[in-house]
Amino acid sequence: MTHSQAAEGRMALAWDFPTRAFKWTLVALVASAWASNKFGAATPNWHKWSGYAILVLIVFRLLWGFAGGSTARFGNFIRGPRSVLNYGLAILRGQPVKYLGHNPLGALMVVALLVLLGAQSVLGLYAGDEDRIIIDGPLARTVSDATVAFAARWHHRLFDLLKIVIVLHVLANVVATFVKKEPLIQGMATGYKPAERYVDAAEARPGSIVAALACLAVSIALVFGGIIALGGKISF
C-alpha cells in the first residue's frame, strides 16, 4: 500500500517496515528459543543461535530507537509517570486517549520486554550446566563456576517472568483489538491504522531502509564481536 492509497482509504502510516519486521521476527525467535529449550536437547546450538539472534534484535531495536521512524523512536513514545497515570485514569473513566504509536502503558510494556529479553540473552551467554556438556554458553568458560551457576539460575527465572509479561502483552493487544475495536494487531501487521485524531501524531514518518540495514549490521558486529572480544567462541 502506497501513501496515496492509504490517504484515499483514510488510513495513516503507524509503523514502518523495519519496526514491524523487528516485532514479528522477535516473536518467531522467542518461540524458537522456547521450543529449542523444550524439545532441542539433542541440538543445543538451536537454542544458542535463537539466543544470539534475539540479542542481535535487541541491540538493533536500541539503535533503531534513535535512528528509526518517528513511532519507533524512544523520545517519541517513552513518557513520564504523570502521563502513564493520566492515561490509566482516562481508561478507568471510559475516555481513553488514542495514540498512533505506543500509548504510555504500551511504552512501559515495550521497555519491560526489551530489558527482560536483553537480560535473558546476556545471562544465556554465561549459563552452563555443571559439566558444560549440554548447556554451555559461549562465555561460560571465561567466568567462575559460581557465576555460571548464577547465570543459569536467573536465565530460567527470567524466562518464567518473561512468559507472564508476554501473556499480559498479548492479552492487552487482543482486548484492545477485539473488545475496544482499536486495531493494534492489524496496525502492526500492515503498518496502517485508521486516520483519526491521535494525540501524538497524525501519521508516522518512516525510517530509512538503509539506516535499518546499517543498524542491523552494527548490531551483528557488536554482538558477535563482543562475544569474541570477551574470550568466547561461537559454535556452529
N, C-alpha and C positions, 0 to 999 in steps of 0.2 A: 504494500500500500504506500503510495506516494503522499507527500504532504498535501498536494492539491486534492487528492481523493479523500484524504482524511478530513479536510476542511469541508468538502461538499457533503460528506456524511455526518457533519457536526461531530467529528472526533478530534481529540487533541493528543499529540505525542506525549506520553508519560515516561516511558523507559526506552532508552536506545538499545541497539542490538548487543553491544558488548556487556551491558548490565544484565540483560536478560540471559545471554549466553552464560555469564558467570553464575547466575542463580540456578539455572536448570542443570548445568554441569556439576555444580556443587551438590545438588540434590542426588544426582546419579552417583557421585563419588562417595557420599556419605552412605548411601545404600550399599555400594560396593564394599566399603570398609566394614559395615555391619555383616554382610553376607560372608566376606572373607574370614572374619573373626569366628563366625558361627560354623561355617562349612569348609573353610580352606586350611585346615590344619596341615594337610599334606602339601600345600603350596603357600608357604609363608610369605613369599615375595609378592603374592597377590595383595595381601594386607599392607605390606610395606609400600608398594607402589601406589596403592589407594591413598595412603597417608602422605606420601611425597606430593602427589597431585593436589590433595586438599591444601597442603601447606603452600604450594605454589599459588593456588587460587586465593588463599587468604592474603598473601603478600600482594598479589595483583589487585585485590579489592582495596587494600590500603592505599596503594598508589593511585588507583582509579578514583578513590575518594577525593583526590586533589586534582587529577588531570582529566576526569571523565565528564560526561554530560551533566547538565545542571541538577537533575534529580538524583544523581549518584554522588554528588559532592557532599562531604560531611558538613561543610559550612552552611549548606542549604537545607539540611534536614535534622541535624542534631540540635536540640533545643534544651533550654534550662528547665529546672524543676517547676517553675511557675507555669510555663507553657504546658508541661505534662499535666500538672494539676488542673489547669483551666480546661484542657481538652477532656480529661476524665470527668470533670463536673458537667461539662456540656453534654457528654454521653448520658450521664445519670439523669439530666433534665430532659432528655429526649431531643436535644438540639445539637447534634454532632456537627462539627465544622468539617467541611470537605477539603481534603488536600489532594493535589495532583500527584505528588510524590508520597514519601512516607509521612504519616501523621506522627505526632510526638510519641505516642505509645509504640507505634511500629518502629520508630527510630531506636527506641530502647531495646526492642527485640533484636534488631539488626546488630546493634553493638554487642549485645549479650552473646549472640550466635558467633560473631567474629571472634570475640575474646575466648569463648569456650572451645571453639574449633581450633583456634590458633594454639591455645594451651595444650589441648588434647594432642595435636600433631607434634608439638615440640617435645612433650613428655614421651611420645612414642619413639622419638629418635634415641632416647636414653633407656627405654624399657627393655627388660630381658628376663628370661627365667634363670633359675639357679645355675644350670649348666650351659646356658646360651646355645642350646641346640635348636629349639623350635622358635622361641621368642628371643630375638637378638637385634635390637635397634642398631643402626649404623654408628651411633656414638656410645653404645653401651660399654664398649671396651676402653673408653677414654676416661671413665669415672669410676669411683669406688663401688663395691658391691652394695653398700648401703644406699647410695644414690640411685643405682639401678633398681633396687627393690622399691624405693620411694616412688620413682617414676612409674614403675609397673603398677603399683597400687593405685596411684592417683590417675593413671591412664584409664583404669577400669572405673574408678569412682566418677570421674568427669563424664565418662560416656553415659553412665546412669543418669546424671544430671542433664546431659545433652538430650537424651530421649524425652525427658519431661518438657524441656524448653521447646523441642521440635514439635511435640504433640500440641502444646499450647499455641505455637505459631500457626500450625495447620488449622486448628480449631478456630482461631481468630479469623483467619482468611476465609474459611468455609462459612462461618456465621455472617461475616461482612458481605460475602458474595451472594449467598442464597437466602439469608434472612433479611438483611438490611438492604439488599439489592445494590450494593456498591461493588462494581466489577473489578475487584482486586486481582483475582486469579486470571480473568480474561486480559486485564491490562498487562500483567507480567508475561502472559503468553504471546500477545500480539504487539504489545508496545503502546497501544492506544486505549484511551478512556473517553467516555462521552464528554464533549465540550460543555463545561459548566462553569459556575463562578467559584473557582478554587481560591483559597486564601494565600497559597504560596506562589502560584504561577498559572498563567492561562495555558501555556504549552511549554514543554521541556525543550531545552537546547541540546541536541545530540552531541555526544563526544566523537572525536575523530577515530576512525578505524586505525589509522597509522599510529596514533597515540596509544590505542588499546594494544596493538601488536608490540609496540615499544615497551609498554608496561609489562606485558606477558614475558617478553624476552628478558627484561631486567629481573623479574620475579624468578624465572627459571635459573638465571645465573646466581642470584642471591641465595636461593635455597640449596642448590647442589654445590655451588662454590663454597658456601658457608659450611656445609657438612664436610667437604674435603679439607677445608682450611682448619677445621677443628679436629682433624685426625680421623674422620670417619671414612668408611669405604662403602661405595654404592654397589650392591649386589644385583645381578640381573637374572 
